[in-house]
Structure formats: structure tokens, C-alpha cells
Amino acid sequence: MQLTRYLPYRLRRRIETARHDRAISSVLATPPLIPRDDGVVLFSMIGTAVLLPYLVAVKSLWRHLQRGRVVLLDDGSLTSRDKELLNLHCGNPEIISLDSVVTDPFPRGSCWERFLTILDRRKDEYWIQLDSDTVTLADVPEVRAAVEGNRSFTMLSGDDGEIGALPLREIASALYPDGPADGHIQVRIESRMGQISRDDWRYIRGCAGFAGFSAQGAGRPLAAEFLEAMKRLVGPDVVTWGTEQVASNFQVANDAEPVLLPARRYLNFWNEGWHDNTAFLHFVGSHRYDSGAYARVSREVIASL
């Protein structure tokens, strides 16, 4: 029995995070990735607390994709030692300060700076947003094809996302046949999308933990229009954590021919098993350390780097 489960959440999470870092510390002994200035950017927002998991995430993806240079958004906590390690392992990545990102009229915080940086910088390069709590297990041909075809992509939040990119009214009726719902901010917005009078807008029920943004795609103006629409749906709660993911899903859906990564191969971990052909796992916060799966697959990947 794990006695830590009886501790307060924050204390338990600190203990679990420290235990995970110890389990994956051997990532520091793996060879550095060799960045390529080939029009692809591997982008993440990180801080000192996720440095080791991030190295697993970016190295495991780069190993199979073999494309891109690294750009990082510093949440303000990276130390000089952290930056030395990042320079060594990621080929002197570009590091952007969180405070340097102008957000107005968008919310500040809750990953909006990350999303806006992508919109501002995607004109000439293909940007891949990669969360630090992910592990690439196997080849990712679907991602490679999306990049080569300059088509945006997203992993799905679950099997229900496989209905694809649909007009807002169709998305709302398909996912929420009983009408507007309460609860999580994403549910509140998605279930009310039918109230937005834009027949030309589409939406995908995706996950911002792993998403690709095609070069020369739409920037802030489209996102600003959608932000105003979200404000009309949920008012001041538009600043709530989770609205950036909705905006990311919307942006990808309205790019040309977006790619939906198959949910069986690119999935969120909910303390359940995965398929033999699963290529990518996102260890979402609520179940990140359950069953020791995150540490186990991370160590397996580290051994193969």
C-alpha cells in the first residue's frame, strides 16, 4: 500500500515528482539531440520542475521524427544550471522569456503565452507544441506526413474526437446532444458552440498537449475573433485554465486539411492500458504517476536513446 495517497495532494505530488525525477535521471547520460534548421520547430513551455521529463519528451520525439530545432518558453523558473543542461542536450535552443510575450487582449497565464508565441512565429516555420509530460514510444509516420504536407495536426482528447473537424453547430450537437452543459470550462464552451453564428468556423475536440501548426497559417486575428465569441459564451471565465486548449483546437480545425492523429496510437493516459501499436503517450496531470507507468516507459525509452 502506498502511504503517500493519504497525504495532502500538494505534498503527495511533490513526493511523486521527486521520485519520478530520480527514476529518469539517467536521461542526463543520453546523447544530445542534433537540431536541424529545416523549417520545423519543437516548442515547449517548461520550468525547472519539469526539466528531466522534458528531456525525455523532446529526445524521444526527435529520435523518431528526426526533424526540427528546439525553442523553449521559460516559465520564469529556469536556472542558469538548467539552461546549461538544455544547451548541452538540445543544441543551444532558443529560449523565450514568458514575460516578453505580449498577451493583450488575450488572457495572461494558463498557457496563453505558449499559444500566442506559436501564432506569432508560425509564418515561416512549422511549429510543434510538445508537452513535457509526454513520451514517444515508436515511429510517428502520421506526424511526419503532416509536417511534410504542411498540414496542422492534433492528438485527440479521446475516441469521441474522431468525428473530425466539423462546423460549430454540428460539433455541439454531436458531442452534447442534451444541449449546453455545466462543469469544466471546455465542456461549457463546447456545448454552447451552436450559439456562435459562424457557419464557416469549425472545431476539433483535440488536446493541446501535442499539436502541430502549419507554416503560413492563421495568426492572432482569427484567435482574437474566437476569443470574443468565447467571452459571449462564458463571460469572465474565459481566463480560466482550459480555454487555451479550446482556442488551440479551434485554430487547428480552421487550418487547411488538419490531420487528426488516431486516438489508439496517440493517447492520453487515464491509468488504463494502451495498445501494442501506440506510438505516443501523454501522461495527463490527474493520472500522471498512477501505476508507475510514466516512470516505466520513460526508463525504457531512455535505454533506447
N, C-alpha and C positions, 0 to 999 in steps of 0.2 A: 504494500500500500504506500502511495506517495503522500507523505505527511504535508508536503507543500500545498496540496489542494485545500487545506483548511486555513491557509494564511490569507490575509487581505490581498486583493487582486494585484495591487501595485507592487507589493513586496514579493508576491509569488512570481510576477512577471520579471522582476529584476533577477531573481534567482534562476529562473528558467533561461533568461537571456545569457547570463554569465555561464551557465552550464553549456549552452549551445556554442558559445564562443570557444570554450575550452575544447569542445568536441571537434570543431572545424579549424582550429588554429594552424593545422598543417597546410592550409591553403597558402600560408606565407612562404612555404618552401617550394611552391609550384613555379614553373617558368612564367615570366611575364608574357602578356599578350603583345603582339606586334601590330600596332594600329595601322590602318591603311587610309590614306586620304583619297577615298574612292567615291565620294558623294553620299556616304551613309554615316549617320551619327548614332551612336549608342548613348542614350541620355538617361540620367537618373538623378533624383534629388536624394542626397544622403547626408548623414552626420556621423559623428564619431561613434555613436552607439551601434551603427549597422555596418561599420567598415568591413569586418570579416565576412558577414553574409553577403555584402555587396560584391566582394571579390569572387565569391563562389558564383553569384548570379551572372556577373559580366563575363567571367572567364568561361563558364560552361556554355553560355550562349555563343560567345565569339569562337569557341572551339568548333562548333558545328556550322556557324554561319560564315566564318572566315571573311567578314567584311566589316568596314567601319572604323572610325576613330571614336574616342570616348570624350564626352562632355558631361560635366557634373554641375549640379546646382547645390551649393553648400548651404545647408540649413542654418548655418551660423555657428556650428559646434565643432567643425573640423579643426584639429590642432595642427601645428607645424609638423609633428611626427606623422600624423595621418596623411598629410599632403606628400611627405617624403615617400611613404609607402605607396600611395597612389601613383606618384611619378614613376616609381620603380616597376610596379606591376601593370600599369595601364598606359605606359608610354607617354609620360608628361601630358596628361589630359588637360583640356581647357576647364578651368573651374570658375563658375559664375557665383557671385555673392547674391544671396536671397534678397538682401536689402536693395540691390541695384535694379531689381525688376520693378518697373512702374506698373501698377495694377489698375489704377483708376480708369474707368468706372467699375471695374470688376472687384469682387471681394479680395481682401488680403488674407493670406493664410489658407489652410485646408487644401493645399496643393495647387491653388490657382496660379501661383508664380511659375510652377513647373509647366502647366498647360500653356500659359501665355508666352513663355520662352519658346516653346515649340512653334506656336503660331507666328511669332516674330521672326524665327530663324529658318523656317522651312522653305523659303523661296528657292534656294539653290541646292538644297540637300534633302535627302530622305531621313527623317528623324524617327528613331525607335525609342519609345518610352518603356523603360525596364525597371520594375520594382526590385528592391534589394532582397525581398523575401521570395525569390523565385529560383528555380533550378531547372536547367535544360538537361534532359536525360539522354536525348537521342537526336538524330538528324531532323532538321526543320525545313523540309522542302517547300512547304506551303508559305513559310515566311520568305524564303529565298525567292520564290516565284513572285510574290507580292512586291518585293523590293525591285527585282529585275523588271517588272512590268509597271513600276511606279504607281502601284495601287495601294491605298491605305488599307490597314488591317486592324482587327481587334480580336482578342480572345473573348469568348462568350461567358456570361455570368452563370450559365447552365444550359441544359438542353432546350429550355424554352426560348433561348436566343436564336435558335436555328431557324426560326421563321423568317429571319433575314432583315434587310433594311426596308421598312415599309413606311408609307405616309403616316403621319402622326395619329390620325383618327383610327387607322387600321391597327396600329400598334396598341393603342389604348384599349380598343375593343377586344383584341386578341388576347392580351395579357391580363386584362381586368374586365371580364365580361359583366361583372356586377356593378361596374361604374367606379367613380372616384373612391379611393381608399385612404385610410389614415395609416400612421406608423412611420417607418423610415422615410427620410426626405426623398429618396429615389422613388419609392413607391408612390408617395404623394404627388410627385411631379409626373411620373409616367402615366399614372391612372387618370390624370387630368389633361393629357396632351390633346385629346379630342376637342378641347375648348380653344385651342390655338388655330386661328383662321388662316392657315398657310398650307394650301394643298400641295405646294411644291417642296415642302420640307419632309425629310424622312428621319427615322430613328432606328438605332440598333440597340438591343439590350446586351451590351457588352461589359467589359471590365477594363478599367484604365490601368490595371497592373501590368499589362503588356499590350501595347498598341503601336501601330506604325502610321506615320503621317507622310503622305506623298509629297515630293518636291513640287513647288509651284501651286500648292493647294490653297484653299481659302485661309485668310488670316483673321485678325481681330474683328473686322466689321461684321461678318456673319455671326461670330460668337457673341458680339455685343447685342445684335438683334435678338438672339435666342435668350440671352440673359434678361432682357426686358420682358420677354414672354414668360420666363420662369418667375420673374417678380410678380407678374399679374396672377400667376397661379398660387404662389405660396408666400407672397409678401416679403417681409424682412427675413424670413427663414432661408432666403436664397444664399445667405452667408454660411449656412450650416454645412458641416463636413458631409460630403457626398454629392454636392451639387457640381463640383468639378468633374466627377466621373460622368454625370449625366451630360454635361457640356462636351466632354471628350467623345462620348458615344454619338452624340448628335453631329459633331464635326466630322467624324469618320463616316457616318451614314450619308452625309451630304457631299462627300468627295466622290469622284468618278469611279464607279465599279469597285466598291470596297470589298475586301476579302474577309470572310468570316472563318476564322480558324476552327476546325472541327473540335467540338467540345470533348470528345473522347480522347483526343491527343493533346489538347491544351486545356488544362482544367485547374479549377480552384480546389484546394484540399479541405474537405469538411470532415476530417477524421474517418474517412472511408477509403477503401482501396482504389486503385486505379488500374487501367487496362494494360495489357502487355505491350501495346504499341503506343502508349502515352509518351510524348516527347517533352512535355513542359509542365511543370507543377508550380502553382502559386500558393504559398502557404499563408493563407489569409489570417489576420490577427486573432480572431476568436478561436481558431483551432491550430495555431502555428506550431505549438510544441506538443500536441497530442500524440500519444503512442510512440514518441521518439522518431517518427517518420522523417521529419525535416533533417535531423542530425544524421540519420542513417543514409539517406540518399545523398546528402551533401558530402559525406565521407567517401561514398562510392564514386561520386563524380571527381572529387579531389584526387583520388587514387588513379584516375584515368587521365588527368591533365598532363 
